[in-house]
Amino acid sequence: MIELKLLSQSGNIVTYEFIVESEQRGQVQYNFESGQYRVEQQTITKYPTSYLVHLIAKLAEFSNLNQFPNSYTIAWY
């Protein structure tokens, strides 16, 4: 599970704080025009790759909808 909290949106860059499994915090910047991202704190790399895949896929979905919620929980089974 990953919790997202919107920190800022400026131009074509959106920044979220993420909390992985209620333990590790980090930040991700996502350029919704190019689809490029930058994880500022590498805490998510301590988890399986699927966590990063889910995070980036959700940000891409937000971008496609042109909606960036203030908070969101990504959960999967």
Protein Blocks (a to p, Z undefined) as FASTA:
>chain_A
ZZdddfbdchjbccddddehhlagcdddddfknopacdfblklmmpcfklmmmmmmmmmm
mmmnopacfbdcdddZZ
